[in-house]
């Protein structure tokens, strides 16, 4: 809901729908946090890795809970300034108290992030103390007491919150978790491919994205007969647009930083963002972005590291 609002500028939806959801889900995380010295822990909330679902302080869960609480605080402050009557209605109907509303940023600041020096995230409490062994067949050997990761977990978190950690921290987590992940989930390969592309590891990116694209095309997991992997196909779109196209929102600007595979001759796609309908056209060594003449707003763009604004009908080229 926050991403939709940020990408569309739909403040009516934000004030009448999304803000209440963010506040209510923020309240849920207030109820889940327990004191842990000066910090807060979240017990019994496993992340994506199905080999370690029963755990405390999942890095994935804790950091997304923290993110949710900050978005809830942002919603409260927006309503206080722009729609106080709507905030009063939410308080009356849900029973949320002023103390709860004030608690959102304080709780977010105290939640354990599981981050070690250098930016490495421990997947959950005690994960680094488990046997450092990779189990490829869970039916033959027990993976649950090892550091075998069934699917993208910490790396899925880095995919979802791409601006929260610097590149060196992302690389530290990639170096640790990529060799320990056995990808027994259809969502795992694309997440790895996107992170690899953003790190400039193009051979790895091509390997993982090809695996993800082949999930149903080539029956990579041997279960396509049971139905298409629809969520994986959503990740496939993201792998091409964000991974190879390098296209995603970033604050008040839209980033385009392409990483075209050496065997590809062209990648072109159309996106909508804040009233701008724009086309990204990528060829070896060159990228062109054109804001459609039918757009209702200019496009604030960061193209290959350079900030610019494209009025409707304007275009710009850049070297890759």
N, C-alpha and C positions, 0 to 999 in steps of 0.2 A: 504493500500500500504506500509506503514511503517512497519507494522507487517510482511507482506510477505517478505520484504527486510531483516528485522532482523532475520527471521526464516530460510531464504534460503541463505543469503549472496549474493544475485543476484545483484551485483553492476551495471551491464549493464542495467538492468531494472530500477534500482534506478536513474541512471544518465540520461537515455534516456526517461523515462516516469514519474516515481513517483515524482521526484524532482520538475518537472514543475507543477504537480497537487498540491503539497504541497505549492508551492509558490503562485499559483493562488488562492487557497482557503484561504491562509494567507491574500492575498490582500482583499478578500471578507470581512474577519473579521475586517481588518483595516477600511473598509468602513462602517461597522455596529456599531463600537464603538463611543460613544459620551462622551464628558468630563463630569465628575461628581466630582467636587472638584479636589483633587489630583488623583482620581481614574478614571476609565472608566466604563461606563455602556453599556449594550446591551439591547435596548428596543424591545418590540414586537417580542419576540422569545421564544415560549413556548417549554418546554421539553416533555417527553413522557406522563406525566399525562394529560389525555384528559379532566379532570374536571377543569384544570387550565391552559389551552393553551394560553389564552389571559393574558400575564403577562410580566413584565420587570425583567431583571436580574435573569433568571432561573439559578439555581446553575448548572444544567446539561449542559445547553448551554454555559454559561460563562466559566466553567472549561474545556469543550471540545474545545471551541474556543481558550482558553489560550494554551492548549495542541497542537492544530493545529499550532498556531503561533510559538511555540518553535520548532516544527518539521520543519516548513518552514525555520526558522533560521538555523537549523541543516543542511538542504538541501543546503542552500546558502553557508555555510561554507565548506561543502563537495565539492561542485562544484568549489568554489574558489581555493581549494587546489588540487583537483584531475581532474577536467574537466572544466577549465576556458573557453575553446572555447564553450562548451555546455551552460554555463551560459551566455556568450555573445550572443549566438543565442537566448536564451529565452528572454533576455532583448530586443533584436532587434525586435523579432516577437510579443511579448506581450506588449511592451511599459512600462514594470515595471521599475521604477526608482531606483537609488541607495538610495535615501531617503526612499523609501518604504521598500527596503530590510533591511536597517539599523533600521527601525521602528519595525520589528517583535519582538525582545526581549523586547524592551521598552514598547510596548503595552501589551505584555503578562504579564509583571510585574505589570501593573496598572489595569488590569481587575478585577472587584469585584468578589471575589470567593464565597461570601455569607457565609463564615465560621465564626462561633461564637467561643468564648473561649471554650476550651474543644474539639473542632473539629466538633461540630454540625453544619450542613449546613442548612440554611433556604432555602426551596425549591425555593422560588422566593420572590420578594419584597412584604412585607405585609402578607406573609403566616402565620407567627406566630400570627398575629392579627386577623385572621379569627376565627369563632366559632369553638371551639374544640369539634366537634360533628361528629360521624361516620354515614353516610347515605348509607344504603345497597341497596336501591331501588331508582334510579335516576328518575324513572317515577312518583314516589309518592311524593318525597321530593327533595328540591334543594340542591345538593352537592357542588355547585360552590362557595358558600360563607362560606364553612366549610373547615376544614382540612382533609376531606375525600380524600384519594389518590386513584385514579382509578386503577393504575398499578405502578410497580416499576419505580421510577423516580430518586430520590437521590441515592437509592440503586443500580439502574442500572448504574449510574455514577461510583459508587464504584466498581462495577463488571468490568466495562470497563477499569478503571485506577487503578488496584489493588495495585500499588506500590506508589501511591501518598499520602496516608494517613496512619498513624500508626494504629495498631490494636485497641487502645483505642478510636480513633476517629470513626473508622468503627463501633465499638460496640455502641457508643453514638448515631450514626445515625440509627443503627438497632433498638435500644431500642425506639427511637422516632417514626420512620416511619413504622415499621412492624405492630404495632397494629392499625395504621390508614389506612392501605392499604386493599382494598376490592377485588383486583385481578380480575377485569373485563377485563382482557386481557390475551391472551394465552402465552404471553412472561413473565408474572410477576412471576409465581410460580418458574420457574427454577432459575431466578436471585436471588430470596430470598433463594432458597435451596443452591445455591453456596456460598452466603455470610454466611449463617448459618453454613455450613460445615467448612468454613475457620475460623470462630469464635469458632469452637468446639461445637456448639449447635446441636448435632447430631440428637436429636429427632425432632427438628424443620426442620433440613435439610431433614430427611427422609420423613416427612410430605409433604413438598413443592415439593420435587423431585418426590415423588409418584403421587402427583396431576398433575404435568407436564407430566410425562410419560403416565398418563391416559387420557390426553387431547383428543386423538382420540381412544385409545384402549378401554376406558370406557366411552367415550363421556361426559367428565366431565362438559363441558359448554353447552351441549345440541344442538350443531350446527355442529357436525361432518358430517352430511348428506350433508352439503354444500361444503365439500371438506376438505382435510387434512390441518392441521395447520403446514405448512412446516417450517416457521421460528421458531416455537416452537420446532420442532424436531431438528433443529440445536442447540437450547438451551438445549434440552435433551442430546445431545451428549456432550455438554460442561458441563452439570450438572454431568454426569457420569465421564468424564475424568478429569475435573478440580475440581469438587466438591468432589466426592468420591476418585478419583485417586490422587488428589492434584497435578496434572501435568500441568505446564505452563512455558513459557519462563520467565526469570528474568535477564535482562541485558545480560551479556555474559555467563550465565549459564542457565541450564534447571532445574527447581525445580521439585522434586517428593516428596510429603509429604502426603501419603495416609490417608484417614479417612473412612475405610470400615465400612458399617453398621453392627451391631452385628448379623443380620440374614443372612448376605451374607458369603459364604464360599470361593469365589474366584472372582477376577476381573483381566482380562488381556487384554492388548491392545498394538498396535504397532503405533509408531509415527516416523516422520521424522523431523530432525532439524539440519540445517547447515551441511549437508552431512552425518549425522549419522542416520541410520535406527535402531531403538532400541525397545525392548520389555519390557514392565513393567508388572510384574506378582505379584499380591497382594493376600495374604492369611491372615487369622487372625494371627496377631502378627508378620508377616514377609512380606518383599517385596524384589523382585529380579529385577534388571535391567540388561539387556544384550544388548550390542552394537553388531549388526550383523557383521559377518565376511565380508559381502558384502559392508559394509559402506565405504565411501570414506574419512571419517574424524573421529577423536576422538570425544567423547561426554563429554563436560564439564558439570558436574552434581552436584547438591546439593540434596543429598538423605537423607531425615529425619534429616536435619540440618547439614549434614557433606559434605564438598566439596571434590570432587574427579574427576578424568578424566579416562574415559574408552576408551582404544584403540579398533579398530575394532576386534571383536571376544572375547573381555573381558566381564566379568560380575561381579556383586557385590551384596551381600545380606545385608539387614539391618533389625533391629528390629523396630517395630512400637510402 
